[in-house]
């Protein structure tokens, strides 16, 4: 039996030049960011027209289905709730490094 490697999915938030937030999912974050920048085909028109942008949040999920569900939850959040999510992630990363 052949073991098929399991893909880890990433739910991410980008902060665009106009201060808007873009949420998406991918199983290859580096390539997806290149797509958003227009370096590879397939990026969202939304981010290309609001470049430059900054990756401000990411979380891992074990399946595409889990990532899509989490993306939907985040997209339904208010802007303030998304900013709080970003702040909490940054705080926890700082705390973990001590």
Secondary structure as UniProt FT lines:
FT   STRAND          9..16
FT   TURN            17..18
FT   STRAND          21..26
FT   HELIX           29..37
FT   TURN            41..42
FT   HELIX           45..48
FT   TURN            49..50
FT   STRAND          53..61
FT   HELIX           64..76
FT   HELIX           79..96
//
